[in-house]
Amino acid sequence: MKTLIIYYSLDGNTQSIAETLQQTLHADILRLHPIKDISGSKLMRYFRGGKQAVMKELPELAPLAKNPSDYDLIIIGTPVRAFTYAPALRTFFHQYPLTNKKIALFCTHEGQAKHTLTNMSDQLPNNEIIATKDFPDVAKHREASVDEAKHW
């Protein structure tokens, strides 16, 4: 089964989990890159990212290096922004509709995942969601989070 891990990461926590999954599964990996990403201090990035999520903004993405339609299993990861997925993923879901794929979803957060995984699932009709997982406090518990990702 050909596997692709698609993720967006700003602070490196989601990237850490995505790279662990890539190594464990020997999968291809694709990081989503907004043309104009959030910048500033961690606090300012938190507020700007939350605003983008609440306002349902669609940041422009750099062209993808891989074609998701070429894969059977797609694992999608996001940090939680305002209790939902990152705006870069909102753009991805709109520009690259997936169908008839096996999908696994994960999120990283420092508080609560709330509806993040459900909201992502809702954007992926006509696919089979085979697994979901949230990874809390990756920055504080990186080694434990990496071990948990390997077993997931």
C-alpha positions, 0 to 999 in steps of 0.5 A: 500500500502506497502511503503519503503523510501530509502535514502542516507544522508551524512550531515543529510539533506536528512535523515531529510526529509526521517524520516519526510516522514517515520513518516507521511506515517508510512512507512518502511525506509532504509538508504544506507550505503557505506562500505567506505563513504566520510569523512573529513571536509564539504568542502572536503566531498563536493569535494569528493562527486562531484568527485565520481558523475562526475566519475560515481563511484559505491561505495560498499554498506553494505547489505540492511536490507530490500528487495525493491521488497517487496514494492508497493511504493518506495520513494527515496531521495538523496543529490545533488552531481555535479548536480545529485544524490549521487553515493550510489544511482548509486550503488543501481540502478545497484544492485537492479533494480526496476520494476513495482513500484510506485516511488516518488523521492526527493533531498536536496541541497544548490544550484540547483537540476538541472537534479538530479530528471530527472537523477534518473527517467532515472534509473527507467524505467518500473516504474511509477514515481508518484511525484518528489520534491526538498528541497533546503536549508534544513539546513537553513530552517529545520522547513519549509522543514519538514512542506513541506515534511509532505504536499508533 
